[in-house]
């Protein structure tokens, strides 16, 4: 039975890789003519801009990057990221791709990259399945014995295969939780095979560093953890947008640190200089609530903070929704239920949907509060999880106090700022934003603001229960706590994001385009980038290259501009 199950799974993986290979081949072939016609001159310019005249020896260390998405924009962004590092380190680049694509092949040619590994190709998948069958069978025997979805203990050569599988299962199925054990085991097998492929390709090669963007999901999480296990430095950028930044990962213990995480040491340094920019932080935040956005503001925030939303008085609101005015107001902020689940070092709940349901159940038992449940922006744009937070409310058992209602979609965030007594978040930055106005929070994961001392952050489930049971008694924040929050808010929104000469342009896409890239959007954005590129004569003279040069040679973990604190 075990062998038959394995063979069935392997056949599905191999046939799927064949289908995907053919699909990408034909679609990219059709797309190529339009792409090449539109950007041919720009790609020639890129070739001249990034041309590397020296030849690399075969025994040189490699800079590895992955271009696993079929996105022209991501392809350009990742290759530009890797080429900047190449200019500094003077090493050849190896690219991990999913399947052959005519469009991306054109990019590789422009950037003079010839070493490309198609990780998901039909022939490679078939080769590994045959050549490493005994290893796969041995490891699948362990996978087959897993009896619970809660069991994330399975590793392969130190790589967290089960964790990656669970994360990927959420992502690729666009579901809120994983509830099918057979499906979970299949994803574990997929994650395992990727790691076996990586060992097969890379174990005998010298790797200097990894230049990546995403550190979650199959196969990126496998790549990321593999290189950390080999003590290779990983340089991860986040963007593209009109600003970007880079983070440095050196040790396996850092694998779950978010890319935008503000190091405590840097935070304390910034706090010592707070008189220089606290007012700036207030201005940025106040403008946000006036719907005047900071240039680095995320698009989903722009969607939430809309000047079309209403801001009634507390009395009007309570009367309309038949709430008790004497009760404290608590706002629960839902999370993205299929993304970023394991980009947190410490978790009390397996995924964000489990967290939400358990949180609402606990809050429903508190007779001293009214609770508003705010949807995450992805619930508007992703069909499979549409209104998932509302469904979580409906599933609350024995809602005897009737104290939990959905946050009205047309209600302004200013209402929260003016009337909320406390907010609840797993790990969201809303805990920082509203803390700047003195509103405390309850959280349960290792959030970006853990070290500020401004949140009631539970270290255990029992502590979390106690916080929620007594949430109506949590006092407003002191001025010192408010100042601490303002400092971190400023860092999150200003300091850790550097203007990028290669992406300094305004994106013009709608929130509905956030999930999955559309070609029209990509082409509009690339066209703007390429127009800006034409003004660049030498890479070495650009500000962003100088920042890379300084950053890679430093001991800093993130590309900060210290001058902004002055």
C-alpha positions as CSV (number, residue, x, y, z in Angstrom):
1,X,0.0,0.0,0.0
2,X,2.8,2.4,0.9
3,X,4.8,1.7,-2.3
4,X,1.6,2.0,-4.4
5,X,0.8,5.4,-2.7
6,X,4.3,6.6,-3.4
7,X,4.3,5.5,-7.0
8,X,0.9,7.3,-7.5
9,X,2.2,10.5,-6.0
10,X,5.4,10.3,-8.0
11,X,3.5,9.8,-11.2
12,X,1.3,12.7,-10.4
13,X,4.3,14.9,-9.7
14,X,6.1,13.8,-13.0
15,X,3.0,14.2,-15.2
16,X,2.2,17.6,-13.6
17,X,5.8,18.8,-14.3
18,X,5.3,17.6,-18.0
19,X,2.0,19.5,-18.3
20,X,3.5,22.7,-16.7
21,X,6.6,22.5,-18.8
22,X,4.5,22.3,-22.0
23,X,2.1,25.0,-20.8
24,X,4.9,27.5,-20.0
25,X,6.7,26.6,-23.2
26,X,3.7,27.4,-25.5
27,X,2.4,30.4,-23.5
28,X,5.8,32.0,-23.3
29,X,6.3,31.3,-27.0
30,X,3.2,33.3,-27.8
31,X,4.1,36.0,-25.3
32,X,7.7,36.3,-26.5
33,X,6.9,38.0,-29.8
34,X,5.0,40.8,-28.1
35,X,7.6,41.0,-25.3
36,X,10.6,41.1,-27.6
37,X,9.0,43.6,-30.0
38,X,8.2,46.0,-27.1
39,X,11.4,45.6,-25.1
40,X,14.1,44.5,-27.6
41,X,16.0,47.9,-27.5
42,X,15.7,48.1,-23.7
43,X,17.1,44.6,-23.3
44,X,20.1,45.5,-25.5
45,X,20.7,48.5,-23.3
46,X,20.6,46.2,-20.2
47,X,23.1,44.0,-21.8
48,X,25.5,46.9,-22.3
49,X,24.8,48.2,-18.8
50,X,25.6,44.9,-17.1
51,X,28.1,43.5,-19.4
52,X,30.9,41.7,-17.5
53,X,34.1,41.5,-19.5
54,X,36.1,39.0,-17.4
55,X,35.7,35.3,-17.8
56,X,35.0,33.0,-14.8
57,X,36.8,29.8,-14.2
58,X,34.9,26.6,-13.9
59,X,36.0,26.1,-10.3
60,X,34.7,29.5,-9.2
61,X,32.2,29.9,-6.4
62,X,28.7,30.6,-7.6
63,X,26.1,33.3,-6.7
64,X,22.8,31.5,-6.8
65,X,19.5,33.1,-7.4
66,X,16.0,31.8,-8.2
67,X,13.6,33.0,-10.8
68,X,10.8,30.6,-10.1
69,X,7.9,32.8,-10.9
70,X,6.7,33.2,-14.5
71,X,6.7,36.9,-14.0
72,X,8.8,39.2,-16.2
73,X,8.9,41.8,-13.5
74,X,10.2,39.4,-10.9
75,X,12.7,38.0,-13.3
76,X,14.1,41.4,-14.0
77,X,14.1,42.3,-10.3
78,X,15.9,39.2,-9.2
79,X,18.5,39.3,-12.0
80,X,19.2,43.0,-11.2
81,X,19.6,42.1,-7.6
82,X,22.0,39.2,-8.4
83,X,24.0,41.3,-10.9
84,X,24.7,44.0,-8.4
85,X,26.1,41.4,-6.1
86,X,28.1,39.9,-9.0
87,X,29.7,43.3,-9.7
88,X,31.0,43.3,-6.2
89,X,32.0,39.7,-5.7
90,X,33.1,39.0,-9.3
91,X,31.6,35.5,-9.4
92,X,29.4,33.7,-11.9
93,X,25.6,33.4,-11.4
94,X,23.6,30.2,-11.3
95,X,19.8,30.5,-11.8
96,X,17.2,28.1,-10.5
97,X,14.1,28.3,-12.7
98,X,10.9,26.3,-12.8
99,X,10.6,25.5,-16.5
100,X,12.0,26.8,-19.8
101,X,10.4,30.1,-20.8
102,X,11.2,32.0,-24.0
103,X,10.6,35.4,-22.3
104,X,12.8,34.7,-19.3
105,X,15.5,33.1,-21.6
106,X,15.6,36.5,-23.3
107,X,16.3,38.1,-20.0
108,X,19.0,35.6,-19.2
109,X,20.7,36.4,-22.5
110,X,20.5,40.2,-21.8
111,X,22.1,39.7,-18.4
112,X,24.7,37.2,-19.8
113,X,23.6,34.3,-17.6
114,X,24.1,30.9,-19.1
115,X,24.0,28.5,-16.1
116,X,20.3,27.8,-15.6
117,X,18.8,24.8,-13.7
118,X,15.2,24.0,-14.6
119,X,14.2,22.5,-11.3
120,X,10.7,21.4,-12.3
121,X,11.4,20.1,-15.8
122,X,9.8,16.8,-16.8
123,X,13.1,15.1,-17.6
124,X,14.8,16.2,-14.4
125,X,11.8,15.1,-12.3
126,X,11.8,11.7,-14.0
127,X,15.5,11.3,-13.6
128,X,15.5,12.1,-9.8
129,X,12.4,9.8,-9.3
130,X,14.3,6.9,-10.9
131,X,17.9,7.6,-9.7
132,X,17.0,8.4,-6.1
133,X,14.0,6.1,-5.7
134,X,15.5,4.2,-2.8
135,X,16.1,7.4,-0.8
136,X,12.7,8.6,-1.7
137,X,11.1,5.3,-0.6
138,X,13.1,5.3,2.7
139,X,12.0,8.9,3.5
140,X,8.4,8.3,2.4
141,X,8.2,5.5,4.9
142,X,8.6,8.1,7.6
143,X,6.1,10.5,5.9
144,X,3.6,7.7,5.5
145,X,3.6,7.1,9.3
146,X,2.6,10.7,10.1
147,X,-0.8,10.6,11.8
148,X,-1.6,14.2,12.4
149,X,-1.5,17.5,10.4
150,X,-0.2,19.1,13.7
151,X,2.9,17.0,13.4
152,X,5.5,19.2,11.7
153,X,8.5,17.3,12.9
154,X,9.7,15.7,9.7
155,X,13.0,17.0,8.5
156,X,15.5,15.9,5.8
157,X,19.1,16.7,6.3
158,X,18.1,19.5,8.7
159,X,15.6,21.1,6.3
160,X,12.1,21.7,7.8
161,X,10.2,19.7,5.2
162,X,6.9,19.5,7.0
163,X,6.8,23.2,7.8
164,X,7.5,24.1,4.2
165,X,4.9,21.7,3.1
166,X,2.2,23.1,5.4
167,X,3.0,26.6,4.3
168,X,2.9,25.6,0.6
169,X,-0.3,23.8,1.0
170,X,-2.0,26.9,2.4
171,X,-0.4,29.1,-0.4
172,X,-1.1,27.0,-3.5
173,X,-4.6,25.9,-2.4
174,X,-5.4,29.4,-1.2
175,X,-7.0,27.9,1.8
176,X,-7.2,29.1,5.4
177,X,-6.0,25.9,7.0
178,X,-4.9,22.4,6.1
179,X,-7.4,19.7,7.0
180,X,-6.6,16.9,4.6
181,X,-3.9,14.6,5.9
182,X,-3.4,12.8,2.5
183,X,-2.9,16.2,0.8
184,X,-0.5,17.3,3.5
185,X,1.6,14.1,3.0
186,X,1.7,14.8,-0.7
187,X,3.0,18.3,-0.2
188,X,5.6,16.8,2.3
189,X,6.7,14.5,-0.5
190,X,6.9,17.4,-3.0
191,X,9.0,19.4,-0.5
192,X,11.3,16.3,0.1
193,X,11.9,15.8,-3.7
194,X,12.9,19.4,-4.1
195,X,15.5,19.1,-1.4
196,X,16.8,15.8,-2.9
197,X,17.1,17.6,-6.2
198,X,19.1,20.5,-4.6
199,X,21.4,18.0,-2.9
200,X,21.9,16.2,-6.2
201,X,22.8,19.5,-8.1
202,X,24.6,21.5,-5.4
203,X,26.4,19.2,-3.0
204,X,29.6,19.1,-5.1
205,X,29.6,22.8,-6.1
206,X,31.1,25.8,-4.3
207,X,28.5,28.3,-3.4
208,X,29.4,31.8,-2.2
209,X,26.0,33.3,-1.5
210,X,22.3,33.2,-2.4
211,X,20.6,36.2,-3.9
212,X,16.8,35.8,-3.3
213,X,13.6,37.5,-2.7
214,X,11.1,35.0,-1.2
215,X,12.0,32.7,1.7
216,X,8.7,30.8,1.9
217,X,7.0,27.9,0.1
218,X,8.3,25.1,-2.1
219,X,11.0,25.4,-3.6
220,X,12.2,28.8,-2.3
221,X,12.1,27.8,1.4
222,X,14.1,24.7,0.5
223,X,16.7,26.7,-1.3
224,X,16.9,29.2,1.5
225,X,17.3,26.7,4.3
226,X,19.8,24.6,2.2
227,X,22.1,27.5,1.8
228,X,21.8,28.6,5.5
229,X,22.8,25.0,6.4
230,X,25.9,25.4,4.2
231,X,26.8,28.6,6.0
232,X,26.2,30.6,2.8
233,X,25.2,34.2,3.3
234,X,21.7,34.9,1.8
235,X,20.9,38.4,0.5
236,X,17.1,38.9,0.2
237,X,15.6,42.0,-1.2
238,X,12.0,43.0,-0.9
239,X,10.2,45.1,-3.5
240,X,9.9,45.8,-6.3
241,X,8.1,49.0,-5.7
242,X,9.2,52.5,-5.7
243,X,11.5,51.6,-2.9
244,X,13.3,48.4,-1.9
245,X,15.7,47.1,0.7
246,X,18.0,44.1,1.3
247,X,18.4,41.9,4.3
248,X,21.3,39.6,5.1
249,X,20.8,36.2,6.6
250,X,23.9,34.4,8.0
251,X,22.7,31.5,10.2
252,X,20.0,28.9,10.2
253,X,18.5,30.3,13.4
254,X,17.6,33.4,11.4
255,X,15.4,31.5,8.9
256,X,12.1,32.8,10.3
257,X,13.0,36.4,10.7
258,X,10.9,38.6,8.4
259,X,12.9,40.5,5.8
260,X,11.6,43.8,7.0
261,X,12.4,43.1,10.7
262,X,14.0,45.9,12.6
263,X,16.9,44.7,14.7
264,X,16.7,45.5,18.4
265,X,20.2,47.0,18.5
266,X,19.4,49.4,15.6
267,X,16.0,50.2,17.2
268,X,17.7,51.2,20.5
269,X,20.1,53.3,18.6
270,X,17.2,55.1,16.8
271,X,15.4,55.5,20.1
272,X,18.4,57.4,21.5
273,X,18.0,59.8,18.6
274,X,14.2,60.0,18.8
275,X,14.1,63.8,19.2
276,X,15.2,64.1,15.5
277,X,12.3,62.3,13.9
278,X,9.4,61.7,16.3
279,X,7.5,64.6,14.8
280,X,8.3,63.2,11.3
281,X,6.7,59.9,12.4
282,X,3.6,61.7,13.6
283,X,3.3,63.5,10.3
284,X,3.6,60.3,8.3
285,X,1.0,58.6,10.4
286,X,-1.4,61.5,10.6
287,X,-1.3,61.9,6.8
288,X,-2.1,58.2,6.5
289,X,-5.3,58.6,8.5
290,X,-6.0,61.6,6.3
291,X,-5.6,59.3,3.3
292,X,-2.3,61.1,2.2
293,X,0.0,58.2,1.9
294,X,3.7,57.9,2.5
295,X,5.5,56.8,-0.8
296,X,6.5,53.4,0.7
297,X,3.0,52.6,1.9
298,X,1.7,49.1,0.9
299,X,-1.1,48.9,-1.6
300,X,-3.4,46.9,0.7
301,X,-3.1,49.7,3.2
302,X,-4.0,52.2,0.5
303,X,-7.1,50.1,-0.2
304,X,-8.1,50.0,3.5
305,X,-7.5,53.7,4.2
306,X,-10.0,55.2,1.8
307,X,-11.5,58.6,2.0
308,X,-14.8,57.1,0.9
309,X,-15.2,55.5,4.2
310,X,-17.6,56.9,6.9
311,X,-16.6,58.0,10.4
312,X,-19.7,58.2,12.6
313,X,-19.7,59.1,16.2
314,X,-19.4,56.3,18.8
315,X,-23.1,56.9,19.9
316,X,-24.4,56.7,16.3
317,X,-22.4,53.5,15.6
318,X,-23.4,51.8,18.8
319,X,-27.1,52.7,18.3
320,X,-27.0,51.4,14.7
321,X,-25.5,48.1,15.6
322,X,-27.3,47.7,18.9
323,X,-24.2,47.6,21.0
324,X,-23.9,48.4,24.7
325,X,-22.1,51.8,25.0
326,X,-20.8,50.9,28.5
327,X,-18.7,48.1,27.1
328,X,-15.1,48.5,26.0
329,X,-14.4,48.3,22.2
330,X,-12.0,45.7,21.0
331,X,-10.9,45.4,17.3
332,X,-9.6,42.1,15.9
333,X,-7.4,42.5,12.8
334,X,-7.5,39.3,10.7
335,X,-4.4,38.2,8.9
336,X,-3.6,36.8,5.5
337,X,-4.6,33.2,5.9
338,X,-2.5,31.8,3.1
339,X,0.7,33.8,3.2
340,X,3.5,34.5,5.7
341,X,2.4,31.9,8.2
342,X,5.9,30.7,9.0
343,X,7.7,34.0,8.6
344,X,7.5,34.2,12.4
345,X,10.0,32.8,14.9
346,X,7.6,31.8,17.6
347,X,3.9,30.8,17.1
348,X,1.2,29.7,19.5
349,X,-1.2,28.6,16.7
350,X,-0.5,26.5,13.6
351,X,-1.9,29.0,11.1
352,X,-3.7,32.3,11.1
353,X,-7.2,30.9,10.6
354,X,-6.8,28.7,13.7
355,X,-5.6,31.8,15.6
356,X,-8.6,33.8,14.4
357,X,-11.2,31.2,15.3
358,X,-9.7,30.5,18.8
359,X,-9.3,34.3,19.5
360,X,-13.0,35.0,18.6
361,X,-14.1,32.1,20.7
362,X,-12.2,33.4,23.7
363,X,-13.4,37.0,23.2
364,X,-17.0,35.8,22.9
365,X,-16.9,34.7,26.5
366,X,-16.0,38.2,27.8
367,X,-19.2,40.0,28.7
368,X,-17.5,43.3,29.2
369,X,-16.5,44.1,25.6
370,X,-17.8,44.7,22.1
371,X,-15.7,43.2,19.3
372,X,-15.3,44.3,15.7
373,X,-13.6,41.8,13.4
374,X,-11.8,43.5,10.5
375,X,-11.2,41.6,7.3
376,X,-7.8,41.3,5.8
377,X,-7.6,43.0,2.3
378,X,-6.9,39.6,0.7
379,X,-10.5,38.6,1.5
380,X,-11.7,41.1,-1.1
381,X,-9.5,39.8,-3.9
382,X,-9.1,36.1,-3.4
383,X,-12.3,34.1,-4.2
384,X,-11.5,31.0,-2.2
385,X,-11.1,32.9,1.1
386,X,-13.7,35.6,0.5
387,X,-15.2,36.7,3.8
388,X,-13.4,34.0,5.7
389,X,-13.3,36.1,8.8
390,X,-17.1,36.6,8.7
391,X,-17.5,32.8,8.4
392,X,-15.2,32.5,11.5
393,X,-17.7,34.7,13.4
394,X,-20.6,32.5,12.3
395,X,-18.8,29.4,13.6
396,X,-18.4,30.7,17.1
397,X,-20.1,28.2,19.5
398,X,-22.6,29.5,21.9
399,X,-22.4,33.2,21.2
400,X,-24.4,34.1,24.2
401,X,-23.4,37.8,24.6
402,X,-23.8,38.7,20.9
403,X,-20.8,41.0,21.3
404,X,-18.9,40.2,18.1
405,X,-19.8,41.7,14.8
406,X,-18.0,42.2,11.4
407,X,-16.2,45.5,10.9
408,X,-18.4,47.5,8.4
409,X,-16.6,47.7,5.1
410,X,-17.4,51.4,4.8
411,X,-16.2,52.3,8.3
412,X,-13.1,54.5,8.4
413,X,-10.0,53.4,10.3
414,X,-10.3,56.8,12.0
415,X,-13.1,55.3,14.0
416,X,-10.7,52.8,15.5
417,X,-8.2,55.5,16.3
418,X,-10.9,57.5,18.1
419,X,-12.9,54.8,19.9
420,X,-11.0,51.5,20.3
421,X,-9.8,50.6,23.7
422,X,-7.6,47.7,22.6
423,X,-6.7,45.8,19.4
424,X,-5.9,42.2,18.9
425,X,-3.4,40.9,16.3
426,X,-1.3,37.9,15.9
427,X,1.8,39.8,14.8
428,X,0.6,42.7,12.6
429,X,2.1,46.2,12.4
430,X,-1.3,47.6,13.4
431,X,0.0,46.9,16.8
432,X,2.6,49.7,16.2
433,X,0.3,52.1,14.3
434,X,-2.5,52.3,16.9
435,X,0.0,52.2,19.8
436,X,1.2,55.6,18.4
437,X,-2.2,56.9,19.5
438,X,-2.0,55.2,22.9
439,X,-4.1,52.2,22.1
440,X,-2.7,49.0,23.6
441,X,-2.7,45.6,21.8
442,X,-2.7,41.9,22.5
443,X,-0.6,39.7,20.3
444,X,0.6,36.1,20.5
445,X,3.5,35.7,18.0
446,X,6.9,37.1,17.8
447,X,5.8,40.4,16.2
448,X,7.9,43.1,14.7
449,X,7.3,45.2,17.8
450,X,8.1,42.5,20.5
451,X,11.0,44.4,22.1
452,X,9.2,47.7,22.3
453,X,7.3,46.7,25.4
454,X,4.1,48.3,24.0
455,X,2.1,45.1,23.4
456,X,0.7,42.5,25.7
457,X,2.4,39.7,23.9
458,X,1.6,36.2,25.1
459,X,4.5,33.7,25.4
460,X,2.2,30.8,26.0
461,X,-1.4,29.8,25.3
462,X,-2.5,30.1,28.9
463,X,-1.0,33.6,29.0
464,X,-2.9,34.5,25.8
465,X,-6.2,33.3,27.4
466,X,-5.5,35.4,30.4
467,X,-4.9,38.5,28.3
468,X,-8.1,38.1,26.4
469,X,-10.1,37.3,29.6
470,X,-8.9,40.6,31.1
471,X,-8.7,42.7,27.9
472,X,-11.2,45.2,29.2
473,X,-8.8,46.0,32.1
474,X,-5.7,46.8,29.9
475,X,-4.7,50.4,30.4
476,X,-3.9,52.9,27.7
477,X,-0.3,53.4,26.8
478,X,2.0,55.8,28.6
479,X,3.8,58.6,26.7
480,X,7.0,56.7,26.9
481,X,5.3,53.7,25.2
482,X,3.8,56.0,22.6
483,X,7.2,57.4,21.8
484,X,8.7,53.9,21.5
485,X,5.9,53.0,19.0
486,X,6.5,56.2,17.0
487,X,10.2,55.4,16.7
488,X,9.5,51.9,15.4
489,X,6.8,53.2,13.0
490,X,9.3,55.6,11.6
491,X,11.8,52.9,11.0
492,X,9.3,50.6,9.4
493,X,8.1,53.3,7.0
494,X,11.2,55.2,6.3
495,X,14.6,53.8,7.3
496,X,14.6,50.2,6.2
497,X,13.4,51.0,2.7
498,X,15.9,52.6,0.4
499,X,15.1,54.4,-2.9
500,X,16.2,52.1,-5.7
501,X,17.6,53.5,-8.9
502,X,16.2,50.6,-10.7
503,X,12.7,50.6,-9.3
504,X,12.1,54.3,-8.5
505,X,8.8,54.7,-10.2
506,X,5.1,54.7,-9.2
507,X,3.3,51.4,-9.6
508,X,-0.1,51.8,-11.3
509,X,-2.1,48.8,-10.4
510,X,-5.3,48.1,-8.4
511,X,-5.6,46.0,-5.2
512,X,-7.4,43.3,-7.3
513,X,-4.1,42.8,-9.1
514,X,-2.2,42.0,-5.9
515,X,-2.8,38.2,-6.2
516,X,-1.1,37.0,-9.3
517,X,0.7,39.3,-11.8
518,X,-1.0,40.3,-14.9
519,X,1.0,40.9,-18.1
520,X,-0.5,44.3,-18.8
521,X,0.5,45.5,-15.4
522,X,3.9,44.0,-15.7
523,X,4.5,45.6,-19.1
524,X,3.4,49.0,-17.9
525,X,5.7,48.8,-14.9
526,X,8.7,47.5,-16.8
527,X,8.2,50.2,-19.4
528,X,8.5,52.9,-16.7
529,X,11.6,51.2,-15.2
530,X,13.3,50.9,-18.6
531,X,12.7,54.5,-19.4
532,X,14.4,55.5,-16.1
533,X,17.3,53.1,-16.9
534,X,18.2,55.0,-20.0
535,X,19.5,57.8,-17.9
536,X,22.1,55.5,-16.2
537,X,25.5,55.4,-17.8
538,X,27.4,53.3,-15.4
539,X,26.1,50.9,-12.7
540,X,29.0,51.8,-10.4
541,X,27.9,55.5,-10.3
542,X,24.3,54.7,-9.1
543,X,23.3,55.3,-5.5
544,X,21.9,51.9,-5.1
545,X,25.1,50.2,-6.3
546,X,27.1,52.2,-3.8
547,X,24.6,51.1,-1.0
548,X,25.0,47.5,-2.1
549,X,28.8,47.8,-2.0
550,X,28.8,49.3,1.5
551,X,26.2,46.9,2.8
552,X,27.8,43.7,1.5
553,X,31.2,44.7,3.0
554,X,29.6,45.6,6.4
555,X,28.4,43.5,9.4
556,X,24.9,45.0,9.2
557,X,21.9,42.8,8.7
558,X,19.9,45.3,6.8
559,X,20.5,48.1,4.3
560,X,19.7,51.1,6.5
561,X,20.4,54.7,5.7
562,X,21.6,56.0,9.0
563,X,21.6,59.6,7.7
564,X,17.8,59.6,7.9
565,X,18.0,59.5,11.7
566,X,19.9,62.8,11.8
